[in-house]
């Protein structure tokens, strides 16, 4: 994505942050730190929802004003609805995983197989997000960049920050602890204190 346009750069940065958070969430699942995985996921989900709310409230109304966009604003809205449903489904899967692990008869093998199944389900969310981001890069962002004034683009960047700041602050406050917890050797005495 070109970095000369501020709205491209701001959105791309958040897409990268969200991708990194999701990978951290998956890492926590792999090392059987489900509470940590849930905490990271809920922060990821909050940021993703705030980002979508910004697009729904600030970018899509501007796209709707254009005469013949590559894709109509309603298509982006439909994709946002699908992403929101997938995010909620995965949040429910995380809750189910905590119940699954609390059962006394859950074996390490059963957990590993459950993780494989869960990661297969993650592919759907990742694919939808990837295609959505590509559509934004090919349609929404260049079209709005051409249609909006420099002042409107700067205002959109400010609105993105306003919509997502609370989620970003929460992530910033917790990220160091998450990184430490992910890097602690599971067999060390300190691992249980961070789990």
Secondary structure, DSSP 8 states (H G I E B T S, - for coil): --SSSHHHHHHHHHHHHHHHHHHHHHHHHHTT-HHHHHHHHHHHHHHHHHHHHHIIIIIHHHHHTSSS-SS-HHHHHHHHHHHHHHHHHHHHHHHHHHHHHHSTT--HHHHHHHHHHHHHHHHHHHHHHHHHHHHIIIIIHHHHHHHS-HHHHHHHHHHHHHHHHHHHHHHHHHHHHHHHHHHS-TTSTTHHHH-
